[in-house]
């Protein structure tokens, strides 16, 4: 893939570029400021851009840049990286887009294979959420209503993996169940969240994650 990098830490930025280049990706360029990467992509298109959340323009330039890029380069995937597991970052990310976007913690991407896998999922149109943050969402119990409390433990497991951006096949593999069972649990989740069947399977999945986020009070 063609990758652009926006990161204000020179060491981390150059390390990413070296790792990605060594694994066969083409790094089209890098920048230390959000405005610079917007200009870069105007000249050199990329499949995915990697953005540090806390970079110039301050305070959370990565999110502001992501919003700009989603408007100016809607086909470009966006991977937001951070040292911090903050729920409000996740809410803002989902307000920017619900496809071809991801939020991962820097210290959870332990090797280039994990990074490449995340980039591939974003490029293919998925929403990728750090598993640790997705788990926080499932473990939280303070909701505005009792819709989430009605879910079984298995349904919460399915919703957690949905929040990570997993497909039905991916969820089935992770939970050692059939895809038919995943579909059954997903249907139950949609019903308990009050999501209409006429909104389409893909959009109901996205709405399920967003509805779940909005009904929880998570402290980052």
C-alpha positions, 0 to 999 in steps of 0.5 A: 500500500501507499502510506503517508505518515504524520507524526511530530516525534521524529524517532517514532516517525522515522521508525514507522517509515523504516518498518513500513518500507521493509515490509513492502509498503511505499511511504509516499512522505511524512510530516510533523504537522497536520497541515503539512500532511494535507498538502502532501496528499494533495500532491502524492495520493495514499491508500492510508494516512497514519496520524498521531492524535496529539500533534500540531496543530494543538491540542489534538491536531490528528483529529482535526486533520482527520476531519479535513482529510475525510472531506478533501480525500474521502477515499483515503483510509485514516489510522489514528495512533495514540499513547492514550486510551481516551473514549472521547477520542473514539467518539470524535473519530466516529463523528469523522467517519464510520468506514476506512478509519481506525484508532489504535494505541501505539504500544499495542502495535507490537510488530510490523505484521500487526500494523500491516494488518490494521492498515489493510483492514482500514484500506478495505473499508473497516472501522478498527478500534483498539481492543482495549477500548472496545473492552472498556465499552463492553465492561461499562454498565452505566447506561441511559437505559436498560437496553444494554443490560438486556444483552446476554454475555455472549451478545456483549462479546459479539458487540465488543468484536463488532466495535473492533470492526470484525466481520461476522467470519472474524467474530465467529473465529474469535468466539469459536462459533458458526457464522450463523450463530453470530448472525443470530446474536447480531440480530438480537443485538440490533433488536435490543438497541432498537435499530430498524431492519430496513437500515441495511445490514452494514449500517445497522452494524455501524449504528450498533457501535455508535448507539452503544458508545452514545449510551455509555458514560466512559471515563477515558 
